[in-house]
Amino acid sequence: MSELLLYSAGLDSFCAWHYLGHPPALYCDLRHRSRDHELAAIRTLAERHSIPLTISNELDLARWEAEDGIIPLRNVYFAMLASHRARTIWCAGVKGDHTADKSPHAFFEVSRMLTEFTEQPVRLDSPFWAMTKTDIVRWYLDQGLPVEDLLTTFSCLQPRSAGQHCGRCPSCLRRWIALANNGVEAPFAATPWEWPRVHDYYVPAMRDGIYPEHRSREFFTALATVGIHP
Ligand SMILES: [Zn+2]
């Protein structure tokens, strides 16, 4: 296998699968809290779109999952598992991502490490470094692909029962912004724009330039779609 897409069940990796021309996909089940909801979403989408999907059960990292759903170094583990199977590894990082293990610099360094220790040229990269989540959803819709499938994707860090997105976590907020800015109404257990943290933290942080300019522009544009002009 020459290339592989790391598939997470979220919006970005589902769109990436279309964007990259339908490559083989790998989902890594780390026994984390959201796994049941993610597996339900990816199985549904894999069946609908005949996604050539492998599910890896090789690592149990539940012990290292933080309260907020983050597993440190997760993308490095994913890349190591993928490097047994392919030389080009796609992982859907988006414009402005700057977490420790998900950024152009992090992917460059992981590629360098895997190339050295496997003694094969390994490339970990994202097709979306120049696109925001809003741009990615716009691209997907411009292809005439079904909105229903976009809404079947799953990306909540604190899921409610039956796979409902909580509307009260950073991942839900980013999902809502990307969909709202494309005129797509998505179900959430609680409305993301009424999450107290939006007003207590995000509004001042977006104004103070803590986030990249495109992130704050898309944030305020999304709030305007529900009549909020802070
Ligand atoms: Zn959530």
Residues whose N, C-alpha, C, O or C-beta is under 5 A from the ligand:
A	BS01	ZN	C156 L157 Q158 H165 C166 G167 R168 C169 C172
